[in-house]
Amino acid sequence: MSSLPSVSRVAQAFSQAAEHYDQVAGLQRQVADHLLKHCHTQLNGVVMDLGCGTGYVAKHLAQLTPVTSVLGIDIAPGMIDWCRQHIAYPHCQWMVADAQALPVADNSIDNVVSSLAIQWCANERALFDNTSRVLKPGGHFFATTLGPQTLHELRWAWQQVDTYQHVNEFVPQADILAALQVCFAEVQVEVHTITLWFDKVSEILRELKQLGASNHNMGARHGLTTRGHLRQMTAAYETLRNTEGKLPVSYQVFTISARNKAN
Ligand SMILES: C[S@@+](CC[C@H](N)C(=O)[O-])C[C@H]1O[C@@H](n2cnc3c(N)ncnc32)[C@H](O)[C@@H]1O
């Protein structure tokens, strides 16, 4: 069974995060820029931004000349409301929907782009089946997601305190590759790591919360993390300061390129 939170908990957490999301989304911007640079020359026609959040990727897609329309999809109503209120491109449309059960017609989308959203989907099979179904034969799927080395410092610091799951778990590269190859051809998964540096452990935790990325796992210790536990975890994390006195937070980023099999 997946340890990921339910779709409704993910939707609630990101809806609550929508207002402050852009102020703390530095990592997300870096990753989205990397994805757009990687794929922008290959995009045209109708493009879906899956897990669009506050619409950063969708806005960039809408400015590409060969792209005729953009469909931004997100499970969090708060994110879609934000996009409707703040992004006024006439050829951008917005929809609240689950990537694992898309209410979108078969063979209707030329390309699907998705930045840092699919790691929230527990049912990979449904996610990739749906993406493939809505894509036209030969259409591209470009995405970024997170690998198991993500937040390894925070995971290690909590392991010094107890055995509960405090940090989201992420799917290994080989498993993603195998799941993608069921529906897609020419599948590639590239890996790189981004390390951000912070002054305080409390800043790291606050930023994850504001991003809607706090731990909501099934193995989480519901409401029972005491100040004492937090102090112990902080003391462990403090031992990771570098020579400049900064605390590392690592993100292992997978960049996916795939082409829809002819169906
Ligand atoms: C880290 S944010 C990334 C947002 C945006 N792509 C960006 O780069 O800024 C992840 C987004 O994925 C959305 N999401 C998570 N699970 C989803 C699902 N099952 N279906 C659709 N969207 C989902 C969340 O609501 C959130 O807005």
The ligand as an SDF file (V2000), in Angstrom:
LIG
                    3D

 27 29  0  0  0  0  0  0  0  0999 V2000
    4.8030   21.3000   -5.8660 C   0  0  0  0  0  0  0  0  0  0  0  0
    3.3180   21.8550   -6.6420 S   0  0  0  0  0  0  0  0  0  0  0  0
    3.9280   22.2420   -8.2580 C   0  0  0  0  0  0  0  0  0  0  0  0
    3.0560   23.2440   -8.9720 C   0  0  0  0  0  0  0  0  0  0  0  0
    3.5590   23.7220  -10.3240 C   0  0  0  0  0  0  0  0  0  0  0  0
    3.6160   22.6550  -11.3020 N   0  0  0  0  0  0  0  0  0  0  0  0
    4.8940   24.4150  -10.1830 C   0  0  0  0  0  0  0  0  0  0  0  0
    5.8680   23.9560  -10.7890 O   0  0  0  0  0  0  0  0  0  0  0  0
    4.9570   25.4200   -9.4800 O   0  0  0  0  0  0  0  0  0  0  0  0
    2.4060   20.3520   -6.9080 C   0  0  0  0  0  0  0  0  0  0  0  0
    1.0100   20.5660   -7.4460 C   0  0  0  0  0  0  0  0  0  0  0  0
    0.4790   19.2880   -7.8510 O   0  0  0  0  0  0  0  0  0  0  0  0
   -0.8740   19.2490   -7.4960 C   0  0  0  0  0  0  0  0  0  0  0  0
   -1.3150   17.8390   -7.4010 N   0  0  0  0  0  0  0  0  0  0  0  0
   -0.9740   16.9320   -6.4660 C   0  0  0  0  0  0  0  0  0  0  0  0
   -1.6030   15.7590   -6.6860 N   0  0  0  0  0  0  0  0  0  0  0  0
   -2.3570   15.9260   -7.8020 C   0  0  0  0  0  0  0  0  0  0  0  0
   -3.2460   15.0750   -8.5330 C   0  0  0  0  0  0  0  0  0  0  0  0
   -3.4920   13.8210   -8.1540 N   0  0  0  0  0  0  0  0  0  0  0  0
   -3.8640   15.5720   -9.6230 N   0  0  0  0  0  0  0  0  0  0  0  0
   -3.6390   16.8680  -10.0230 C   0  0  0  0  0  0  0  0  0  0  0  0
   -2.8170   17.7250   -9.3680 N   0  0  0  0  0  0  0  0  0  0  0  0
   -2.1720   17.2580   -8.2650 C   0  0  0  0  0  0  0  0  0  0  0  0
   -0.9240   19.9840   -6.1550 C   0  0  0  0  0  0  0  0  0  0  0  0
   -2.2180   20.3990   -5.8030 O   0  0  0  0  0  0  0  0  0  0  0  0
    0.0560   21.1410   -6.4050 C   0  0  0  0  0  0  0  0  0  0  0  0
   -0.5770   22.2850   -6.8910 O   0  0  0  0  0  0  0  0  0  0  0  0
  1  2  1  0
  2  3  1  0
  2 10  1  0
  3  4  1  0
  4  5  1  0
  5  6  1  0
  5  7  1  0
  7  8  2  0
  7  9  1  0
 10 11  1  0
 11 12  1  0
 11 26  1  0
 12 13  1  0
 13 14  1  0
 13 24  1  0
 14 15  1  0
 14 23  1  0
 15 16  2  0
 16 17  1  0
 17 18  1  0
 17 23  2  0
 18 19  1  0
 18 20  2  0
 20 21  1  0
 21 22  2  0
 22 23  1  0
 24 25  1  0
 24 26  1  0
 26 27  1  0
M  CHG  2   2   1   9  -1
M  END
$$$$
